[in-house]
Every structure is written in C-alpha cells, then in structure tokens.
Amino acid sequence: MKVLEVMERVGVTDTSRVVAYIKDALAEINMISETHIATERFDITANQRFYEFPNDMVKVIDIRCKNHGNATDEYRSVPRAINPPTTEDADGI
C-alpha cells in the first residue's frame, strides 16, 4: 500500500502527517514483535565466568542452559538476578 492510498482511505490531505503516522505505527509494531532476531550458540567453559557477546548485538532476550535445574536433557531459561547477590563473589566483581 502506498502513502497516497492511505491518505485516500483516511481522508487526510497532509502528506507529512500521514508519513509521521506510518512511522509511529511501524515503531509500535516493532515494540510489540521483535524483529531481526538472531540466535547465537556457544559452549560454556569450566571455570570461566565472563563471555564475549557479538559486537552487533543490541539486546539479550533469553539465555538458556541445558540441564539447568532439572534432571532431563532439556534447555531451560536461566533466571535473571534482580537484586545483587547476597554471597560475596570470589572475583570481587
């Protein structure tokens, strides 16, 4: 659908206003449904705490681990820590 068709359906003659509405609508759609999602998989290493994330990554949506808190071989989400940990970290970080 072209901008002119939207203008005819809505009954608006101001092109800049219609374009602004379309941009707002696309931003709302993007907030509701995630787009351009890529899955990155890598193995964890014993005694390694920090890992490098890809440079083009914007947001971490979910981190899942196999056998995390269960006895079967299934992937489950790792719970996010909301408050600082109560136990002192050995790394001091």
MARDO-162992 format. One record per atom (N, C-alpha, C): residue in three letters; y negated, x negated, z negated. Coordinates in steps of 0.05 Angstrom, whole numbers, plus 5000, padded with zeros to 4 digits. Example, Ala and Ser with C-alpha at 12.3 -4.5 7.8 and 13.67 -1.06 7.14 Angstrom:
// residues 2
ALA511447364844
ALA509047544844
ALA506647364844
SER504547434858
SER502147274857
SER499947424843
//
This chain:
// residues 93
MET502349835000
MET500050005000
MET497549825000
LYS495649895016
LYS493249745018
LYS491049855000
VAL488949694995
VAL486849784978
VAL485450034988
LEU485150055014
LEU483950285027
LEU485550545021
GLU488250515022
GLU489950745016
GLU489550834987
VAL489450634968
VAL488950704940
VAL486250844937
MET484250744950
MET481550864948
MET481551144958
GLU483051204980
GLU483151474990
GLU484651664971
ARG486851564959
ARG488351734941
ARG486851794915
VAL485351594906
VAL483851634880
VAL481251774885
GLY480051744909
GLY477551864915
GLY475151694906
VAL475551434906
VAL473351254898
VAL472451104922
THR469851054924
THR468750904947
THR467950624941
ASP467950544915
ASP467150274907
ASP469650084908
THR469649904928
THR471949734932
THR472349544909
SER470249434898
SER470549234876
SER471749364851
ARG471049614846
ARG472149754823
ARG475149804827
VAL475949874851
VAL478849924856
VAL480349664854
VAL479349444865
VAL480649184862
VAL480949104833
ALA478849154817
ALA479049094788
ALA481149254775
TYR481349514782
TYR483449684771
TYR486249584779
ILE486549504803
ILE489149404812
ILE489849144797
LYS487948964794
LYS488448724778
LYS489248784749
ASP487848984737
ASP488449064710
ASP491249184708
ALA492049344728
ALA494649454729
ALA496849244731
LEU496349044748
LEU498348834751
LEU498548664726
ALA496348624712
ALA496448484686
ALA498048644665
GLU497648904665
GLU499249084646
GLU502149074653
ILE502849084678
ILE505649074686
ILE506848804678
ASN505348584681
ASN506348324674
ASN506848304644
MET505148434627
MET505548424599
MET508048584590
ILE508748794605
ILE511048954598
ILE513648824606
SER513648724630
SER516148594640
SER515548304646
GLU517248124636
GLU516947844640
GLU517647774669
THR516047604681
THR516547524709
THR516847224710
HIS518047124730
HIS518446834734
HIS519946714711
ILE522146834703
ILE523746734681
ILE525846534692
ALA525946304680
ALA527946104688
ALA529646044663
THR532246014667
THR534045944645
THR534545644647
GLU534245514624
GLU534745224622
GLU537045194602
ARG539045044610
ARG541344994592
ARG541644694588
PHE542044614563
PHE542744334557
PHE544344324531
ASP545944124529
ASP547644094506
ASP546143974483
ILE546844054459
ILE545643944435
ILE547243684428
THR545843504415
THR547043244408
THR547143224377
ALA549243114367
ALA549543084338
ALA547342904327
ASN546242974305
ASN544142834290
ASN541542804306
GLN541042984326
GLN538542984340
GLN537143244333
ARG534643224324
ARG533143454315
ARG531243564336
PHE529943384351
PHE527843464370
PHE528843434398
TYR528143624416
TYR528943614444
TYR526443654461
GLU526543534485
GLU524343564504
GLU524743814520
PHE522543974522
PHE522544204539
PHE521244144566
PRO521844294587
PRO520644244613
PRO517644264612
ASN516244104628
ASN513344094628
ASN512144354639
ASP513544494656
ASP512344734668
ASP513044984651
MET514244954628
MET514845174611
MET512345284597
VAL512145544597
VAL509845674584
VAL510545794557
LYS512945914555
LYS513646054531
LYS516646054527
VAL517646014503
VAL520446034496
VAL520946324489
ILE522746454503
ILE523346734498
ILE525746754478
ASP527746594482
ASP530146614464
ASP531546344465
ILE532746274442
ILE534446044440
ILE537146144429
ARG539246094445
ARG541846184437
ARG543745944434
CYS545645974415
CYS547445754409
CYS550245874407
LYS552145724417
LYS554945814416
LYS556045764388
ASN557545954377
ASN558745944350
ASN556745914328
HIS554346024332
HIS552346024311
HIS552646264293
GLY553846214270
GLY554146434250
GLY556346624256
ASN558246544274
ASN560546724279
ASN562946554285
ALA565246684284
ALA567746544288
ALA568746534317
THR567646714333
THR568546724361
THR566746554378
ASP567746504402
ASP566246334421
ASP564246504437
GLU562146604424
GLU560146754438
GLU557346644431
TYR555546684450
TYR552846594445
TYR551246804430
ARG549746704410
ARG548046884394
ARG545346754391
SER543346914388
SER540646814384
SER540346674358
VAL538946454358
VAL538346304333
VAL535946444321
PRO536146524295
PRO533846664283
PRO531446484280
ARG529146614284
ARG526646464282
ARG525646454254
ALA524746214245
ALA523646184218
ALA520846284217
ILE520246484201
ILE517646594199
ILE515946444178
ASN517246374156
ASN515846224134
ASN516745934134
PRO515245764123
PRO516145484121
PRO518645464105
PRO520445274111
PRO522945254096
PRO522445174067
THR524045274049
THR523745214021
THR524944934014
THR526844844030
THR528144584025
THR526544364038
GLU526144144024
GLU524743914035
GLU526343794058
ASP524943734080
ASP526143614103
ASP526543324100
ALA528843224108
ALA529442934104
ALA527642764122
ASP526742874145
ASP524942724162
ASP522042724152
GLY521442894134
GLY518742904123
GLY516843054141
ILE517843194161
ILE516143334180
ILE516143634174
//
